[in-house]
Amino acid sequence: MYASLKSIGSYAPSQILTNADLEKMVDTSDEWIEKRTGIKERRIAASDEATSDLGEKAARIAIERAGIEKEEIDLIICATLSPDHLCMPSTACVIAAKLEIHNVMAFDISAACSGFVYMLSLAKAFIESGAKKNILLIGAEKISSVIDYTDRGTCILFGDGAGAAIISATEDKNLAILDVHASSDGRYGDYLITPGCGSKFPCSQETLDNKLNYIKMRGNDVYKIAVKTLTNDVIDILEKNNLDASAIDHFIPHQANFRIIEAVRAKLDFPIEKTVLTVAKYGNTSAASIPMAINDAYEEGRIQKGDLMLLDTFGGGFTWASALVRFGGK
């Protein structure tokens, strides 16, 4: 028995925050942002939209496209760094309730931008062991809720959105998730961090005054390590599966920064026409980034049944992951 990515779906909030809008908020410019990051705009959730609302909408699309009934889903996992609630309940449980899916295992994972590929590893293991048959994966983020819009180093990068997928059991190896590599190195945790409101710095007036409830990032350091790590990870997964770049139909990297994507693409000699790029219109949506990018390529008609996708991601922790996935949907 193999695990197959049967469907994809995504949701992007309607409100658009452009670089021109950010020029009015911080000391930056449209030209500088686009040159440094490749981002032109990002989506921002409404004040009454929570992360679970975004995830629910993406999930409904993925379920419909998979051609299954929601009662057939036996596991729900949500990856997010911006959960509805700090401690509990999990955002996965909240989404399950909104979908009216009851009496199933549901939990969140915290792997920052690597969350979706981390979930693929879990789903693959659950299905290949025979424990589950249809798994709903959701990467959902309302990152605007943890961004300091006076910090030009972070506020220009991130946006809100959600992506979802159904991973189902199949006997067809040609439609399977071939391999997933996932790893981490906690020594660099403070390079990309939300310091406050956990057990180390509990929520207090001092925590809020020091803006410890917002994302903090050492941008240049993250960039250098990300490029090296992502390149090595992709080389490793291709070599272990006896593949070269020409075998890949779609290179779908985490959409954090065009310069990072381009550096990795160029080093590995992936053609630009095989590279899926959505960073310009969504910015960095963390755990939602890769499923949103897959969905855009799918809706454009680029991804066909059986196509081999190479996913590649890097995030806070540090965490990183890569995956070789054949598309098993219609």
FILUMFI-634115 format. One line per 5 residues: number of its first residue (from 1); for each residue x, y, z of N, C-alpha, C. Coordinates in Angstrom, 1 decimal, m for minus. Each point is the difference from the previous one (the first is absolute). Layout:
NUM) X Y Z X Y Z X Y Z  ...
END
This chain:
1) 0.8 m1.2 0.0 m0.8 1.2 0.0 0.9 1.3 0.0  m0.4 0.9 m0.8 0.8 1.3 m0.1 m0.9 1.2 0.3  0.6 1.1 0.3 m0.7 1.3 0.3 0.1 0.8 m1.2  m1.2 0.6 m0.4 m0.1 0.7 m1.2 m0.7 1.4 0.3  0.6 1.0 m0.6 m0.6 1.4 0.1 m1.1 0.0 m1.0
6) m1.3 m0.1 0.5 m1.1 m0.2 m0.9 m0.6 1.4 m0.4  0.2 1.0 0.8 m0.7 1.3 m0.4 0.7 1.1 0.7  m0.2 1.2 m0.5 0.6 1.2 0.6 m1.1 1.1 0.0  0.1 0.9 0.9 m0.9 1.2 0.0 0.6 1.1 0.8  m0.4 1.2 m0.2 0.6 1.1 0.8 m1.0 1.2 0.1
11) 0.3 0.9 0.9 m0.9 1.2 0.2 0.9 1.1 0.3  m0.2 1.1 m0.7 0.7 1.3 0.3 m1.0 1.1 0.3  0.2 0.7 1.2 m0.9 1.0 0.3 m0.1 1.1 m1.1  m1.1 0.7 0.0 m0.2 1.0 m1.1 0.8 1.3 0.2  0.3 0.4 1.2 0.7 1.2 0.2 1.5 m0.1 m0.5
16) 0.4 0.9 m0.8 1.4 0.1 m0.5 0.8 1.1 0.6  1.2 m0.3 0.5 0.9 1.0 0.6 1.2 0.1 m1.0  0.0 1.1 m0.7 1.1 0.2 m1.1 1.2 0.6 0.6  1.1 0.0 m0.8 1.2 0.7 0.5 m0.2 1.5 0.1  m0.9 0.5 m0.8 m0.3 1.5 0.1 m0.7 0.3 1.3
21) m0.9 m1.0 0.5 m0.6 0.2 1.3 1.0 0.0 1.1  1.0 m0.9 m0.1 1.1 m0.1 1.0 0.9 1.3 0.0  0.1 0.6 m1.1 0.8 1.3 m0.1 m0.6 1.0 1.0  m1.3 0.0 0.2 m0.7 0.9 0.9 0.2 m0.4 1.5  0.4 m1.2 0.2 0.1 m0.5 1.4 1.4 m0.1 0.6
26) 1.0 m0.3 m0.9 1.3 m0.1 0.5 1.0 0.7 m1.0  1.2 0.1 0.4 1.0 0.6 m0.9 0.5 m1.0 m1.0  m0.7 m0.1 m1.1 0.4 m1.0 m1.1 m0.6 0.5 m1.3  0.2 m0.7 m1.0 m0.5 0.4 m1.3 m0.4 m1.3 m0.8  m0.9 0.2 m1.0 m0.4 m1.1 m0.8 1.2 m0.6 m0.8
31) 0.9 0.9 m0.5 1.2 m0.5 m0.7 0.9 m0.8 0.9  0.2 0.5 1.2 0.9 m0.7 0.9 m0.5 m1.4 0.4  m1.3 m0.1 0.3 m0.7 m1.2 0.4 0.1 m1.0 m1.2  m0.4 0.4 m1.2 0.0 m0.9 m1.1 1.4 m0.5 m0.3  1.0 0.9 0.0 1.4 m0.4 m0.3 0.5 m1.0 1.0
36) m0.3 0.2 1.3 0.6 m0.8 1.0 m0.8 m1.3 0.2  m1.3 0.0 m0.3 m0.8 m1.2 0.3 m0.8 m0.6 m1.1  m0.2 0.8 m1.0 m0.9 m0.4 m1.1 m1.5 0.1 0.3  m0.3 0.5 1.2 m1.4 0.1 0.4 m0.6 1.4 m0.5  m1.2 m0.1 m0.6 m0.7 1.2 m0.4 m1.2 0.3 0.9
41) m0.6 m1.1 0.5 m1.2 0.2 0.9 m0.2 m1.3 0.8  m0.8 0.1 1.0 m0.3 m1.1 0.9 m1.5 0.1 0.4  m0.6 m1.1 0.4 m1.4 0.1 0.5 0.0 0.1 1.5  m1.1 0.7 0.5 m0.2 0.2 1.4 m1.4 m0.4 0.4  m0.1 m0.9 1.0 m1.3 m0.4 0.4 m0.8 1.1 0.7
46) m1.3 m0.1 m0.1 m0.8 1.0 0.7 0.1 m0.1 1.5  m0.4 1.0 0.7 0.1 0.0 1.5 m0.8 m1.2 0.6  m1.1 m0.3 m0.7 m0.9 m1.1 0.6 0.3 m1.4 m0.6  1.1 m0.1 m0.8 0.5 m1.3 m0.5 1.1 m0.5 0.8  m0.1 m1.2 0.5 1.1 m0.7 0.7 0.7 m0.9 m0.9
51) 1.1 m0.6 0.5 0.7 m0.9 m0.8 m0.9 m1.2 m0.3  m0.8 m0.5 0.9 m0.9 m1.1 m0.3 m1.0 0.3 m1.1  m0.4 1.2 m0.1 m1.0 0.4 m1.1 0.7 m0.1 m1.4  1.3 0.4 m0.1 0.7 m0.2 m1.2 0.2 m1.4 m0.3  0.4 m0.8 1.0 0.2 m1.4 m0.2 m1.2 m0.8 m0.4
56) m1.1 0.4 0.6 m1.3 m0.7 m0.3 m0.4 0.2 m1.5  0.2 1.2 m0.5 m0.4 0.3 m1.4 0.9 m0.8 m1.0  1.3 m0.1 0.3 0.9 m0.8 m0.8 m0.3 m1.4 0.1  m0.3 m0.5 1.2 m0.3 m1.4 0.2 m1.3 m0.5 m0.8  m1.0 0.9 0.0 m1.2 m0.4 m0.7 0.3 m0.2 m1.5
61) 0.8 0.8 m0.6 0.4 m0.1 m1.4 0.7 m1.4 m0.2  1.0 m0.2 0.8 0.8 m1.3 m0.1 m0.9 m1.2 0.1  m0.9 0.0 1.0 m0.9 m1.1 0.2 m0.9 m0.3 m1.3  m0.5 1.1 m0.5 m0.9 m0.1 m1.2 0.8 m0.6 m1.2  1.2 0.6 m0.2 0.8 m0.5 m1.1 0.5 m1.4 0.1
66) 0.1 m0.5 1.3 0.5 m1.4 0.2 m1.1 m1.0 m0.4  m1.3 0.5 0.0 m1.1 m0.9 m0.4 m0.3 m0.9 1.2  0.2 0.4 1.2 m0.3 m0.9 1.1 m1.0 0.8 0.9  m0.7 m0.8 0.9 m0.9 0.6 1.0 0.8 0.4 1.2  m0.4 1.1 0.7 0.8 0.4 1.1 0.0 m1.1 1.1
71) m1.0 m0.9 0.0 0.0 m1.0 1.0 1.1 m1.1 m0.2  0.6 0.0 m1.2 1.0 m0.9 m0.3 1.4 0.5 0.5  0.1 1.2 0.5 1.3 0.5 0.5 0.2 m0.5 1.4  1.1 m0.6 0.2 0.3 m0.6 1.3 1.2 0.6 0.8  0.5 1.1 m0.5 1.0 0.7 0.7 0.1 1.5 m0.6
76) 0.1 0.9 0.9 0.2 1.4 m0.4 1.2 0.6 0.7  0.9 0.6 m0.8 1.2 0.6 0.6 0.1 1.4 m0.6  0.3 1.0 0.9 0.2 1.4 m0.4 1.4 0.4 0.4  0.7 0.6 m1.0 1.3 0.7 0.3 m0.3 1.5 0.0  0.5 0.6 1.1 m0.2 1.5 0.1 1.0 0.5 1.0
81) 0.4 1.3 m0.2 0.7 0.7 1.0 m0.9 1.1 0.6  m1.2 0.1 m0.5 m0.9 1.0 0.5 m1.4 m0.6 0.3  0.0 m0.9 1.0 m1.2 m0.8 0.4 m1.1 0.9 0.5  m1.2 m0.4 0.0 m1.1 0.7 0.5 0.2 0.3 1.5  0.5 m1.0 0.7 0.2 0.2 1.5 1.4 m0.4 0.3
86) 0.6 0.6 1.0 1.4 m0.2 0.4 0.3 m1.4 0.4  m0.9 m0.5 0.9 0.2 m1.3 0.5 m0.9 m1.1 m0.5  m1.3 0.3 0.1 m1.0 m1.0 m0.3 m1.4 0.6 m0.2  m0.9 m0.5 m0.8 0.2 m1.2 m0.8 0.9 0.2 m1.2  0.4 m1.1 m0.6 0.8 0.1 m1.2 m0.8 0.6 m1.1
91) 0.6 0.6 m1.0 m0.7 0.6 m1.1 m0.6 m1.2 m0.9  0.7 m1.1 0.0 m0.6 m1.2 m0.7 m1.3 m0.4 0.6  m0.1 0.0 1.3 m1.3 m0.3 0.6 m1.1 1.0 m0.3  0.4 1.3 0.0 m0.9 1.1 m0.4 m0.5 m0.2 m1.4  0.9 m0.3 m0.9 m0.4 m0.2 m1.4 m0.9 m1.2 m0.2
96) 0.3 m1.1 0.8 m0.8 m1.2 m0.1 m1.4 0.3 0.4  m0.2 0.8 1.1 m1.3 0.4 0.4 m0.7 0.8 m1.0  0.7 0.9 m0.7 m0.7 0.9 m1.0 m0.4 m0.9 m1.2  0.8 m1.0 m0.3 m0.3 m0.9 m1.1 m1.0 m1.1 0.4  m0.4 0.0 1.3 m0.9 m1.0 0.5 0.5 m1.4 m0.2
101) 1.3 m0.1 0.2 0.7 m1.3 0.0 0.3 m0.4 1.5  m0.7 m1.0 0.5 0.1 m0.3 1.4 0.6 m1.4 0.2  0.5 m0.2 1.2 0.6 m1.3 0.4 1.2 m0.5 m0.8  0.8 1.0 m0.4 1.3 m0.4 m0.7 1.1 0.6 0.7  1.2 m0.6 m0.2 1.2 0.5 0.6 0.4 1.4 m0.7
106) 0.3 1.0 0.8 0.3 1.3 m0.6 1.0 0.7 0.9  1.1 0.6 m0.6 1.0 0.6 0.8 0.7 1.0 m0.9  0.8 0.9 0.6 0.8 1.0 m0.6 1.5 m0.4 0.0  0.8 0.5 m0.9 1.4 m0.1 0.1 0.6 1.4 m0.1  1.2 0.2 0.6 0.6 1.3 m0.1 1.4 m0.2 m0.6
111) 0.1 0.2 m1.3 1.3 m0.1 m0.7 0.2 1.2 m0.9  m0.8 1.1 0.3 0.2 1.3 m0.7 m0.2 m0.3 m1.5  0.8 0.6 m0.8 m0.2 m0.1 m1.5 0.2 m1.4 m0.6  0.6 m0.9 0.8 0.1 m1.4 m0.4 m1.2 m0.8 0.3  m1.0 0.5 0.6 m1.1 m0.7 0.5 m0.7 m0.9 m1.0
116) m0.3 0.4 m1.2 m0.7 m0.8 m1.0 0.8 m1.3 m0.3  1.3 0.2 m0.3 0.8 m1.2 m0.4 0.2 m0.9 1.2  0.1 0.5 1.2 0.1 m0.8 1.2 m1.3 m0.8 0.1  m1.2 0.6 m0.3 m1.2 m0.8 0.0 m0.1 m1.1 m1.0  0.6 0.3 m1.2 0.0 m1.1 m1.0 0.8 m1.2 0.5
121) 1.0 0.2 0.8 0.8 m1.1 0.6 m0.9 m0.8 1.0  m0.7 0.7 0.8 m0.9 m0.6 0.9 m1.1 m0.8 m0.7  m0.6 0.6 m1.0 m1.1 m0.6 m0.7 0.5 m1.3 m0.7  1.2 0.1 m0.6 0.5 m1.2 m0.7 0.2 m1.1 1.0  0.5 0.3 1.2 0.2 m1.1 1.0 m1.3 m0.6 0.4
126) m1.0 0.9 0.3 m1.3 m0.5 0.5 m0.7 m0.9 m1.1  0.1 0.4 m1.2 m0.7 m0.8 m1.1 0.8 m1.3 m0.3  1.3 0.1 m0.1 0.8 m1.2 m0.4 0.0 m1.0 1.2  m0.3 0.4 1.2 m0.1 m0.9 1.1 m1.4 m0.7 0.1  m0.9 0.6 m0.8 m1.4 m0.6 0.0 m0.8 0.6 1.0
131) 0.5 1.0 0.8 m0.8 0.6 1.1 m1.1 0.9 m0.5  0.2 0.7 m1.1 m1.0 1.0 m0.6 m0.1 m0.2 m1.5  m1.2 0.5 m0.5 m0.2 m0.1 m1.4 m0.2 1.3 m0.8  m0.6 1.0 0.7 m0.2 1.3 m0.6 0.3 1.1 1.0  1.1 0.7 m0.3 0.5 1.0 1.0 m0.2 1.4 m0.6
136) m0.5 0.9 0.8 m0.1 1.4 m0.4 1.1 0.8 0.6  0.8 0.6 m0.9 1.2 0.8 0.5 m0.4 1.5 m0.3  0.3 0.9 1.0 m0.3 1.4 m0.2 1.2 0.8 0.5  0.4 0.9 m0.9 1.0 1.0 0.4 m0.7 1.3 0.0  m0.2 0.6 1.1 m0.8 1.3 0.1 0.7 1.0 0.9
141) 0.0 1.2 m0.5 0.7 1.1 0.7 m0.7 1.3 0.0  m0.2 0.6 1.2 m0.3 1.5 0.0 1.2 0.6 0.7  1.0 0.1 m0.8 1.3 0.6 0.5 m0.1 1.5 0.3  m1.0 0.6 m0.6 m0.2 1.5 0.3 m0.3 0.2 1.5  m0.4 m1.1 0.7 m0.3 0.1 1.4 1.2 0.0 0.9
146) 1.2 m0.4 m0.6 1.2 0.0 0.8 1.1 0.8 m0.7  m0.4 1.0 m0.8 1.0 0.8 m0.7 0.0 1.5 0.6  1.1 0.5 0.2 0.2 1.4 0.4 0.1 0.9 m1.2  m1.1 0.7 m0.3 0.0 0.8 m1.2 0.8 1.3 0.1  0.9 0.1 1.0 1.0 1.1 0.0 1.4 m0.6 m0.2
151) 0.1 m1.3 m0.2 1.3 m0.7 m0.2 0.1 m0.3 m1.5  0.7 0.8 m0.7 0.1 m0.2 m1.5 0.7 m1.3 m0.4  0.8 m0.6 1.0 0.7 m1.2 m0.4 m0.9 m1.2 0.0  m1.2 0.0 0.6 m0.9 m1.1 0.0 m1.4 0.3 m0.7  m0.5 1.2 0.2 m1.3 0.3 m0.5 m0.2 0.0 m1.5
156) 1.1 0.2 m0.7 0.0 m0.1 m1.5 m0.1 m1.4 m0.6  0.3 m1.0 0.9 0.2 m1.4 m0.5 m1.2 m0.8 0.1  m0.9 0.2 1.0 m0.9 m1.1 0.3 m1.5 0.4 m0.4  m0.7 m1.0 m0.3 m1.4 0.1 m0.3 m0.9 m1.1 0.6  m1.3 0.1 m0.2 m0.9 m1.0 0.5 m0.6 m0.9 m1.1
161) m0.3 m1.2 0.4 m0.6 m0.9 m1.0 m0.1 m1.4 0.6  m0.5 m1.0 m0.8 m0.1 m1.4 0.4 0.0 m0.9 m1.2  0.6 m1.1 0.1 0.0 m1.1 m1.0 m0.3 m1.3 0.7  m0.7 m0.9 m0.8 m0.4 m1.3 0.6 0.2 m1.1 m1.0  0.1 m1.2 0.5 0.2 m1.1 m0.9 m0.6 m1.3 0.6
166) m0.5 m0.9 m0.8 m0.4 m1.3 0.4 1.0 m1.0 m0.4  0.5 m0.7 1.0 1.0 m1.1 m0.3 m0.8 m1.3 0.3  0.0 m0.9 m1.1 m0.8 m1.2 0.1 0.8 m1.2 m0.3  m0.4 m1.2 0.5 0.6 m1.2 m0.3 m0.2 m0.4 m1.5  1.0 m0.6 m0.6 m0.1 m0.5 m1.4 1.0 m1.2 m0.1
171) m0.4 m0.8 m1.0 0.9 m1.2 m0.3 0.9 0.4 m1.2  m0.2 1.2 m0.6 0.7 0.4 m1.2 1.3 0.7 0.4  1.1 m0.6 m0.1 1.3 0.6 0.3 0.3 1.2 m0.8  m0.6 0.1 m1.3 0.3 1.1 m0.9 m0.7 1.2 0.4  m0.9 0.0 1.0 m0.7 1.1 0.5 0.3 0.4 1.5
176) 1.2 m0.5 0.4 0.3 0.0 1.4 0.9 1.2 0.4  0.0 0.3 1.3 1.1 0.8 0.6 1.2 m0.9 0.1  1.1 0.4 m0.8 1.1 m0.9 m0.1 0.9 0.1 1.2  0.3 1.2 0.5 0.9 0.1 1.1 m0.2 1.4 0.7  0.3 0.1 1.2 0.0 1.2 0.8 1.2 0.1 0.9
181) 0.7 1.0 m0.1 1.1 0.3 1.0 m0.3 1.2 0.8  0.1 m0.1 1.3 m0.3 1.1 0.9 1.1 0.0 1.1  0.4 1.2 0.4 1.1 0.1 1.0 m0.1 1.3 0.7  0.9 0.2 1.0 m0.1 1.3 0.8 1.4 0.2 0.6  0.2 1.2 0.5 1.1 0.4 0.8 m0.4 1.1 0.9
186) m0.3 m0.3 1.3 m0.5 1.0 1.0 1.0 1.0 0.4  1.3 m0.2 m0.3 1.0 1.0 0.4 m0.2 1.4 m0.6  m0.8 0.0 m1.1 m0.3 1.3 m0.6 m1.4 0.5 0.3  m0.6 m0.5 1.0 m1.4 0.4 0.4 m0.2 1.5 0.1  1.0 0.7 0.5 m0.3 1.4 0.3 0.3 0.9 m1.3
191) 0.3 m0.6 m1.1 0.2 0.7 m1.3 m1.4 0.4 m0.6  m1.0 m0.8 0.3 m1.4 0.2 m0.5 m0.9 m0.5 1.1  m0.6 0.9 0.7 m0.6 m0.3 1.3 m1.2 0.9 0.3  m1.0 m0.5 0.7 m1.0 0.8 0.7 0.3 m0.2 1.5  0.7 1.0 0.6 0.5 m0.3 1.3 m1.0 m0.1 1.1
196) m1.1 0.8 0.0 m0.9 0.2 1.1 m1.3 m0.8 0.0  m0.6 0.0 1.2 m1.3 m0.6 0.2 0.0 m1.5 0.2  1.2 m0.6 0.1 0.1 m1.4 0.3 0.4 m0.1 1.5  0.5 m1.2 0.4 0.4 m0.2 1.4 1.3 0.8 0.3  0.8 0.3 m0.9 1.2 0.7 0.3 m0.2 1.5 0.3
201) m0.8 0.6 m0.9 m0.4 1.4 0.3 m1.5 0.1 m0.1  m0.7 m0.4 1.1 m1.5 0.0 0.1 m0.5 1.4 m0.4  m1.2 0.0 m0.5 m0.7 1.2 m0.3 m0.1 1.0 1.2  0.5 1.2 m0.2 0.0 1.0 1.0 0.1 1.3 m0.6  m0.2 1.1 0.7 0.1 1.3 m0.6 1.5 0.3 m0.5
206) 0.9 m0.6 0.7 1.4 0.2 m0.4 0.3 m0.7 m1.3  m0.6 m1.2 m0.2 0.2 m0.8 m1.2 m0.6 0.7 m1.2  m1.2 0.6 0.3 m0.7 0.8 m1.1 0.8 1.3 m0.3  0.4 0.7 1.0 0.8 1.2 m0.2 1.2 m0.2 m0.8  0.7 m1.2 0.2 1.2 m0.3 m0.8 m0.3 m0.7 m1.3
211) m1.2 m0.2 m0.3 m0.5 m0.6 m1.3 0.6 m1.4 m0.2  0.0 m0.7 1.1 0.5 m1.4 m0.1 m1.0 m1.0 m0.5  m1.2 0.5 m0.2 m1.1 m0.8 m0.6 0.1 0.0 m1.5  1.0 0.7 m0.6 0.1 0.1 m1.4 1.2 m0.8 m0.5  0.0 m0.4 m1.3 1.1 m0.7 m0.7 1.3 0.9 0.0
216) 1.1 m0.5 0.4 1.3 0.6 m0.1 0.9 m0.8 m0.9  0.8 0.7 m0.8 0.8 m0.8 m1.0 1.3 0.7 m0.3  1.0 m0.9 0.0 1.4 0.5 m0.5 0.1 m0.4 m1.4  m0.5 0.9 m0.9 m0.2 m0.2 m1.4 1.2 m0.5 m0.8  1.1 0.7 0.2 1.2 m0.4 m0.8 0.5 m1.4 0.4
221) 0.0 m0.3 1.3 0.4 m1.3 0.4 m0.9 m1.1 m0.5  m1.3 0.2 0.1 m1.0 m1.0 m0.5 0.2 m0.2 m1.5  0.2 1.0 m0.7 0.2 m0.1 m1.5 1.2 m0.9 m0.3  1.2 0.3 0.6 1.2 m0.8 m0.3 m0.2 m1.5 0.4  m0.6 m0.3 1.1 m0.1 m1.4 0.4 m1.1 m0.7 m0.8
226) m1.0 0.8 m0.4 m1.1 m0.6 m0.7 0.5 m0.5 m1.4  0.7 0.8 m0.7 0.5 m0.3 m1.3 0.9 m1.2 0.0  0.9 m0.1 0.9 0.9 m1.1 0.1 m0.7 m1.3 0.4  m0.9 0.1 1.0 m0.7 m1.2 0.5 m1.0 m0.5 m1.1  m0.8 0.9 m0.6 m0.9 m0.5 m1.0 0.7 m0.7 m1.2
231) 1.1 0.6 m0.4 0.7 m0.6 m1.1 0.5 m1.4 0.3  0.6 m0.1 1.2 0.5 m1.3 0.4 m1.1 m1.0 0.2  m1.1 0.4 0.5 m1.1 m0.9 0.2 m0.6 m0.5 m1.3  m0.1 0.8 m0.9 m0.6 m0.4 m1.3 1.0 m1.0 m0.7  1.3 0.3 0.0 1.0 m0.9 m0.6 m0.1 m1.3 0.7
236) m0.2 0.0 1.3 0.0 m1.3 0.8 m1.2 m0.8 m0.4  m1.2 0.6 m0.1 m1.2 m0.8 m0.2 0.0 m0.6 m1.5  0.6 0.8 m0.9 0.0 m0.4 m1.4 1.0 m1.2 m0.1  1.2 0.1 0.6 1.0 m1.0 m0.1 m0.5 m1.3 0.7  m0.7 0.1 1.1 m0.5 m1.2 0.7 m1.1 m0.7 m0.8
241) m0.6 0.7 m0.9 m1.1 m0.6 m0.8 0.5 m0.2 m1.5  1.3 0.2 m0.2 0.6 m0.3 m1.3 m0.7 0.9 m1.1  m0.2 1.2 0.3 m0.7 0.9 m0.9 0.9 1.2 m0.3  m0.2 0.7 m1.1 0.7 1.3 m0.3 m1.1 1.0 m0.3  0.4 1.2 m0.1 m0.9 1.1 m0.2 m1.0 m0.2 m1.2
246) 0.5 m0.6 m1.0 m0.8 m0.2 m1.2 m1.2 m0.9 0.2  0.0 m0.8 1.1 m1.2 m0.9 0.3 m1.1 0.8 0.7  0.3 1.2 0.4 m1.0 0.7 0.8 m0.9 0.8 m1.0  m1.3 m0.1 0.2 m1.0 0.7 m0.8 m0.2 1.4 0.5  0.0 0.1 1.4 m0.3 1.3 0.6 0.8 0.2 1.3
251) 0.8 1.0 0.0 0.8 0.4 1.2 m0.9 1.0 0.8  m0.4 m0.4 1.2 m0.9 0.9 0.7 0.6 0.3 1.4  0.8 1.1 0.0 0.7 0.4 1.3 m0.9 0.8 0.9  0.4 0.1 1.2 m0.7 0.9 1.0 0.1 1.4 m0.5  m1.1 0.7 0.0 0.0 1.3 m0.6 0.3 1.1 1.0
256) 1.3 0.1 0.4 0.4 0.9 1.0 0.6 1.3 m0.6  0.8 m0.2 m1.0 0.8 1.1 m0.5 0.5 m0.5 m1.4  m0.2 0.8 m1.0 0.4 m0.4 m1.3 1.5 m0.2 m0.1  0.8 0.8 0.7 1.4 m0.1 m0.1 0.5 m1.4 0.5  m0.7 m0.5 1.1 0.3 m1.3 0.5 m0.3 m1.1 m1.1
261) m1.3 0.1 m0.5 m0.4 m0.9 m1.0 0.9 m0.1 m1.2  0.4 1.2 m0.5 0.8 0.1 m1.2 1.4 m0.5 0.3  0.5 0.2 1.2 1.4 m0.5 0.3 0.0 m1.5 0.0  m1.1 m0.6 0.6 m0.1 m1.5 0.0 m0.2 m0.5 m1.4  m0.9 0.6 m0.7 m0.4 m0.5 m1.3 1.2 0.0 m1.0
266) 0.8 1.1 0.1 1.1 0.2 m0.9 1.1 m1.1 0.4  0.3 m0.2 1.3 1.0 m0.9 0.4 m0.3 m1.4 m0.5  m1.3 m0.4 0.0 m0.5 m1.3 m0.3 m0.4 m0.2 m1.5  0.1 1.2 m0.7 m0.3 0.0 m1.4 m1.5 m0.5 m0.4  m0.9 0.5 0.8 m1.4 m0.2 m0.3 m0.5 1.0 m1.0
271) m0.6 m0.3 m1.1 m0.5 1.0 m0.9 m1.0 0.9 0.6  0.0 1.3 m0.3 m0.9 0.9 0.6 m1.5 m0.4 m0.3  m0.2 m0.6 m1.2 m1.3 m0.3 m0.5 m0.6 m1.2 0.8  0.9 m0.7 0.7 m0.5 m1.1 0.9 m0.1 0.4 1.4  0.3 1.2 0.3 0.0 0.5 1.4 m1.3 0.8 0.3
276) m0.7 m0.4 1.0 m1.3 0.7 0.3 0.3 1.2 1.0  m0.4 1.2 m0.5 0.2 1.2 0.8 m1.3 0.7 0.3  m0.2 0.2 1.3 m1.2 0.8 0.4 0.4 1.0 1.0  1.3 0.1 0.3 0.4 1.0 1.1 m0.4 1.4 m0.3  0.0 0.4 m1.3 m0.3 1.4 m0.4 m1.4 0.4 0.5
281) m1.0 m0.9 0.0 m1.4 0.4 0.3 m0.4 m0.4 1.4  0.7 m1.0 0.6 m0.4 m0.4 1.4 1.0 0.3 1.1  1.2 0.3 m0.4 1.1 0.1 1.0 0.2 m1.3 0.7  0.6 0.0 1.2 0.3 m1.2 0.7 m1.2 m0.4 0.9  m0.7 m1.0 m0.3 m1.2 m0.5 0.8 0.4 m1.2 0.8
286) 1.3 m0.2 0.3 0.5 m1.0 0.9 m0.6 m1.4 m0.3  m0.7 m0.7 0.9 m0.4 m1.3 m0.2 m1.0 m0.2 m1.2  m0.6 1.2 m0.4 m1.0 m0.1 m1.1 0.7 0.2 m1.3  1.3 0.4 0.0 0.7 0.4 m1.2 0.0 m1.1 m1.1  0.5 m1.2 0.3 0.1 m1.0 m1.0 m1.4 m0.5 m0.5
291) m0.9 m0.3 0.9 m1.3 m0.4 m0.6 m0.7 1.0 m0.8  0.2 1.3 0.3 m0.6 1.1 m0.8 0.7 0.0 m1.3  1.3 m0.2 m0.1 0.7 0.0 m1.2 m0.4 m1.2 m0.9  m0.2 m1.2 0.6 m0.4 m1.1 m0.7 m1.4 0.2 m0.6  m0.9 0.7 0.8 m1.3 0.2 m0.5 m0.1 1.0 m1.1
296) 0.9 1.0 0.0 0.0 1.0 m1.1 0.4 m0.7 m1.3  1.1 m0.9 0.1 0.4 m0.7 m1.2 m1.0 m1.0 m0.5  m0.7 m0.6 0.9 m1.1 m0.9 m0.3 m1.2 0.7 m0.7  m0.4 1.1 0.5 m1.1 0.8 m0.6 0.4 0.6 m1.3  1.3 0.2 m0.2 0.5 0.5 m1.3 0.1 m1.1 m1.1
301) m0.3 m1.2 0.5 0.1 m1.2 m1.0 1.4 m0.5 m0.2  1.0 0.4 0.8 1.4 m0.4 m0.1 0.2 m1.4 0.5  m0.7 m0.3 1.1 0.3 m1.3 0.7 m1.0 m1.0 m0.5  0.5 m1.1 m0.5 m0.9 m1.1 m0.5 0.2 m1.3 0.8  m0.9 m0.9 m0.1 0.1 m1.2 0.8 1.3 m0.8 m0.3
306) 0.7 m0.4 1.0 1.2 m0.7 m0.1 1.2 0.9 m0.1  m0.1 1.3 m0.1 1.1 0.9 m0.1 0.9 m0.1 1.3  1.3 0.1 m0.1 0.9 m0.1 1.1 0.3 1.4 0.5  m0.3 0.3 1.3 0.3 1.3 0.6 1.1 m0.1 1.0  0.9 0.9 0.0 1.1 0.1 1.0 m0.4 1.2 0.9
311) m0.2 m0.3 1.2 m0.4 1.1 1.0 1.3 0.2 0.9  0.2 1.3 0.4 1.2 0.3 0.7 m0.3 1.2 0.9  0.3 m0.1 1.3 m0.4 1.1 0.9 1.0 0.1 1.2  m0.1 1.2 0.6 0.9 0.4 1.1 m0.7 0.9 0.9  0.1 m0.2 1.3 m0.8 0.9 0.9 0.7 0.1 1.4
316) m0.7 0.8 0.8 0.4 0.2 1.4 0.2 m1.3 0.7  1.0 0.0 0.9 0.3 m1.2 0.8 1.5 m0.2 0.2  0.8 0.0 m1.0 m0.3 m0.1 m1.4 m0.6 m1.4 m0.4  m0.9 0.0 m0.9 m0.5 m1.2 m0.6 0.1 0.0 m1.5  0.2 m1.1 m0.6 0.0 m0.1 m1.5 m0.5 m1.3 m0.4
321) m0.5 m0.1 m1.2 m0.5 m1.2 m0.6 m0.1 0.0 m1.5  0.1 m1.2 m0.6 m0.2 m0.1 m1.4 m0.8 m1.3 m0.3  m0.7 0.0 m1.1 m0.9 m1.2 m0.3 m0.1 m0.2 m1.5  m0.1 m1.2 m0.4 m0.2 m0.4 m1.4 m1.4 m0.6 0.0  m0.9 0.7 m0.7 m1.5 m0.3 0.1 m0.6 m0.1 m1.4
326) m0.6 m1.1 m0.3 m0.7 m0.1 m1.3 m1.5 0.4 0.3  m0.5 0.8 m0.9 m1.4 0.5 0.2 m0.9 m1.1 m0.4  m0.9 m0.4 1.0 m0.9 m1.1 m0.2 m1.4 0.3 m0.2  m0.3 1.3 m0.3 m1.3 0.5 m0.1 m0.5 0.0 m1.5  m1.1 0.5 m0.2 m0.6 0.1 m1.4 0.8 1.0 m0.8
END
